[in-house]
Amino acid sequence: MSIKESKKAVVNLSICRGCLQCISSCPEGAIRVVRGRPWIDEDKCLGCGICTRFCPFQAIRIVSSEKANKDREVKEIKDELGK
């Protein structure tokens, strides 16, 4: 398994203040704005962690791809339930 497949950046939207400093920091262009907040394209993200150093609010962290997928599934379920 390559690093690209094993690590991903995730944004904690409850901490993120929408300053968007992370977008220009990503060497792969994996971060873009969706609904005024950063969204990380998992297919482009290398998990390098550069974006975590640019976030002044520490809202981005690097996690295993498995954890990133689980977090996304939990969020989708909560969204469906309106929570």
ROSE-4610 file (N, C-alpha, C; in Angstrom, 1 decimal, always signed):
// ROSE-4610
residu = [M/M/M/S/S/S/I/I/I/K/K/K/E/E/E/S/S/S/K/K/K/K/K/K/A/A/A/V/V/V/V/V/V/N/N/N/L/L/L/S/S/S/I/I/I/C/C/C/R/R/R/G/G/G/C/C/C/L/L/L/Q/Q/Q/C/C/C/I/I/I/S/S/S/S/S/S/C/C/C/P/P/P/E/E/E/G/G/G/A/A/A/I/I/I/R/R/R/V/V/V/V/V/V/R/R/R/G/G/G/R/R/R/P/P/P/W/W/W/I/I/I/D/D/D/E/E/E/D/D/D/K/K/K/C/C/C/L/L/L/G/G/G/C/C/C/G/G/G/I/I/I/C/C/C/T/T/T/R/R/R/F/F/F/C/C/C/P/P/P/F/F/F/Q/Q/Q/A/A/A/I/I/I/R/R/R/I/I/I/V/V/V/S/S/S/S/S/S/E/E/E/K/K/K/A/A/A/N/N/N/K/K/K/D/D/D/R/R/R/E/E/E/V/V/V/K/K/K/E/E/E/I/I/I/K/K/K/D/D/D/E/E/E/L/L/L/G/G/G/K/K/K]
num = [1/1/1/2/2/2/3/3/3/4/4/4/5/5/5/6/6/6/7/7/7/8/8/8/9/9/9/10/10/10/11/11/11/12/12/12/13/13/13/14/14/14/15/15/15/16/16/16/17/17/17/18/18/18/19/19/19/20/20/20/21/21/21/22/22/22/23/23/23/24/24/24/25/25/25/26/26/26/27/27/27/28/28/28/29/29/29/30/30/30/31/31/31/32/32/32/33/33/33/34/34/34/35/35/35/36/36/36/37/37/37/38/38/38/39/39/39/40/40/40/41/41/41/42/42/42/43/43/43/44/44/44/45/45/45/46/46/46/47/47/47/48/48/48/49/49/49/50/50/50/51/51/51/52/52/52/53/53/53/54/54/54/55/55/55/56/56/56/57/57/57/58/58/58/59/59/59/60/60/60/61/61/61/62/62/62/63/63/63/64/64/64/65/65/65/66/66/66/67/67/67/68/68/68/69/69/69/70/70/70/71/71/71/72/72/72/73/73/73/74/74/74/75/75/75/76/76/76/77/77/77/78/78/78/79/79/79/80/80/80/81/81/81/82/82/82/83/83/83]
x = [+0.9/+0.0/+0.9/+0.6/+1.5/+1.0/+1.8/+1.4/+0.1/+0.0/-1.2/-2.4/-2.3/-3.5/-3.7/-2.7/-2.8/-3.1/-2.9/-3.1/-3.9/-4.8/-5.6/-5.8/-5.9/-6.2/-7.7/-8.2/-9.6/-9.8/-10.9/-11.2/-12.3/-12.0/-13.0/-13.8/-15.0/-15.7/-16.3/-16.3/-16.7/-15.6/-14.3/-13.2/-12.9/-13.0/-12.7/-13.4/-12.7/-13.3/-13.4/-13.0/-13.2/-12.2/-11.0/-10.0/-9.4/-9.5/-9.1/-7.6/-6.8/-5.3/-4.8/-5.5/-5.1/-5.1/-6.0/-6.2/-4.9/-4.3/-3.0/-1.8/-1.9/-0.8/-0.7/-1.8/-1.8/-1.0/+0.1/+0.8/+0.1/-0.9/-1.6/-2.9/-3.3/-4.6/-5.7/-5.6/-6.6/-7.7/-7.5/-8.4/-9.1/-10.4/-11.2/-12.4/-13.0/-14.1/-15.5/-16.2/-17.6/-18.4/-19.4/-20.3/-19.5/-18.5/-17.8/-16.8/-16.6/-15.7/-14.7/-13.5/-12.6/-13.1/-12.9/-13.3/-12.0/-11.7/-10.5/-10.8/-10.3/-10.6/-9.6/-10.2/-9.4/-8.6/-9.1/-8.3/-7.0/-7.0/-5.8/-4.9/-5.5/-4.8/-3.7/-2.4/-1.3/-1.1/-1.8/-1.6/-0.3/+0.3/+1.6/+1.6/+0.4/+0.3/+0.7/+1.1/+1.4/+0.3/-0.9/-2.1/-2.3/-1.9/-2.1/-1.2/-0.1/+0.8/+0.4/-0.5/-0.9/-2.3/-2.9/-4.2/-4.0/-4.4/-4.1/-5.0/-6.1/-7.0/-6.9/-5.9/-5.6/-6.9/-7.6/-8.8/-8.6/-7.3/-7.0/-6.1/-6.4/-5.5/-5.3/-4.2/-3.9/-4.4/-5.2/-5.7/-5.5/-5.7/-5.6/-6.7/-6.6/-7.6/-8.9/-8.7/-9.8/-10.6/-9.9/-10.6/-11.3/-10.6/-11.3/-12.6/-12.5/-13.7/-14.8/-14.5/-15.5/-16.1/-15.2/-15.7/-16.7/-16.4/-17.2/-18.6/-18.6/-19.8/-20.7/-20.0/-20.8/-21.4/-20.7/-21.2/-22.4/-22.3/-23.4/-24.6/-24.5/-25.6/-26.2/-25.4/-25.9/-26.6/-26.1/-26.7/-28.1/-28.2/-29.4/-30.5/-30.0/-30.9/-31.2/-30.5/-30.7/-30.1/-29.0/-28.4/-27.1]
y = [-1.2/+0.0/+1.2/+2.2/+3.4/+4.4/+5.4/+6.5/+7.1/+7.3/+8.0/+7.2/+5.9/+5.1/+4.9/+5.2/+4.9/+6.1/+7.4/+8.6/+9.6/+10.3/+11.4/+12.5/+13.7/+14.9/+15.0/+15.3/+15.6/+16.9/+17.6/+18.9/+18.7/+19.2/+19.2/+20.5/+20.5/+21.7/+22.4/+21.7/+22.4/+23.4/+23.1/+23.9/+24.9/+24.5/+25.4/+26.7/+27.8/+29.1/+29.7/+28.8/+29.2/+30.2/+30.3/+31.3/+30.8/+29.6/+29.0/+29.1/+29.3/+29.3/+27.9/+26.9/+25.5/+25.3/+26.0/+25.7/+26.0/+27.1/+27.5/+26.6/+26.0/+25.3/+23.9/+23.4/+22.0/+21.9/+21.1/+21.0/+20.2/+19.4/+18.6/+19.2/+20.4/+21.0/+20.2/+19.5/+18.6/+19.3/+20.5/+21.3/+22.3/+22.3/+23.4/+23.8/+24.9/+25.4/+24.8/+24.3/+23.8/+24.4/+25.1/+25.8/+26.7/+27.3/+28.3/+27.6/+26.3/+25.6/+24.7/+24.4/+23.6/+22.1/+21.6/+20.2/+19.5/+18.4/+17.7/+16.5/+16.5/+15.5/+14.3/+13.2/+12.1/+11.4/+11.6/+11.0/+11.7/+13.0/+13.9/+14.0/+13.9/+14.0/+13.0/+13.4/+12.5/+12.2/+12.9/+12.7/+13.3/+14.3/+14.8/+15.6/+16.2/+17.0/+18.5/+18.9/+20.3/+21.3/+20.9/+21.7/+21.9/+20.9/+20.9/+22.0/+22.3/+23.3/+24.7/+24.8/+26.2/+26.5/+25.6/+25.9/+26.6/+27.8/+28.5/+28.0/+27.3/+26.8/+25.3/+24.7/+23.2/+22.4/+22.8/+22.1/+20.9/+20.8/+19.7/+18.7/+17.4/+16.4/+15.3/+14.6/+13.5/+12.2/+11.4/+10.1/+9.0/+7.8/+6.7/+6.8/+6.2/+6.3/+5.6/+4.5/+3.7/+4.6/+5.4/+6.3/+7.4/+8.0/+9.0/+8.5/+7.3/+6.7/+6.5/+6.1/+5.9/+7.2/+8.3/+9.6/+10.1/+9.9/+10.3/+9.6/+8.3/+7.5/+8.0/+8.3/+8.8/+10.1/+11.0/+12.3/+12.2/+11.3/+11.1/+10.6/+9.7/+9.2/+10.3/+11.1/+12.2/+13.2/+13.5/+14.5/+13.9/+12.6/+12.1/+12.2/+12.0/+12.1/+13.5/+14.4/+15.8/+16.2/+15.5/+15.8/+16.7]
z = [+0.0/+0.0/+0.0/-0.9/-1.0/+0.1/+0.3/+1.3/+0.8/-0.5/-1.0/-0.7/-0.6/-0.3/+1.2/+2.0/+3.5/+4.3/+3.9/+4.6/+3.8/+4.5/+3.9/+4.9/+4.4/+5.2/+5.3/+6.5/+6.7/+7.5/+7.2/+7.8/+8.8/+10.0/+11.1/+10.9/+10.3/+10.0/+11.2/+12.4/+13.6/+14.1/+13.7/+14.1/+12.9/+11.7/+10.5/+10.6/+10.3/+10.3/+8.9/+7.9/+6.5/+6.0/+6.6/+6.1/+4.8/+4.5/+3.2/+2.9/+3.9/+3.7/+3.3/+3.6/+3.2/+1.7/+1.0/-0.4/-1.2/-1.0/-1.7/-1.2/+0.0/+0.5/-0.1/-0.7/-1.2/-2.5/-2.5/-3.8/-4.9/-4.5/-5.5/-5.9/-5.3/-5.7/-5.2/-4.1/-3.7/-2.8/-2.5/-1.6/-2.4/-2.4/-3.0/-2.2/-2.5/-1.7/-2.2/-1.2/-1.5/-0.4/-0.8/+0.2/+1.2/+0.7/+1.6/+2.5/+2.4/+3.3/+2.5/+3.0/+2.3/+2.1/+1.0/+0.7/+0.1/+0.7/+0.2/-0.7/-1.9/-2.8/-2.5/-2.0/-1.5/-2.6/-3.8/-5.0/-5.3/-5.0/-5.2/-4.0/-2.8/-1.6/-1.4/-1.2/-0.9/+0.5/+1.4/+2.8/+3.3/+2.6/+2.9/+4.2/+4.6/+5.8/+5.7/+4.5/+4.3/+4.7/+4.4/+4.7/+6.2/+7.0/+8.4/+9.0/+8.4/+8.9/+8.6/+7.5/+7.1/+7.8/+8.4/+9.0/+10.4/+10.6/+11.8/+13.0/+12.6/+13.6/+13.9/+13.3/+13.5/+13.2/+12.1/+11.8/+10.8/+10.3/+9.4/+10.1/+9.9/+10.4/+9.4/+9.6/+8.7/+9.4/+8.7/+9.3/+8.3/+8.8/+7.8/+6.9/+5.7/+4.7/+5.2/+6.0/+6.5/+7.5/+8.3/+9.3/+8.5/+7.4/+6.6/+6.0/+5.5/+4.9/+5.9/+7.1/+8.2/+8.6/+8.8/+9.1/+8.1/+6.8/+5.7/+5.8/+6.0/+6.1/+7.3/+8.5/+9.6/+9.3/+8.7/+8.3/+7.4/+6.4/+5.4/+6.1/+7.1/+7.8/+8.6/+9.3/+10.1/+9.3/+8.1/+7.2/+6.7/+6.5/+6.1/+7.2/+8.4/+9.6/+10.0/+9.4/+9.8/+11.1/+11.5/+12.8/+12.5]
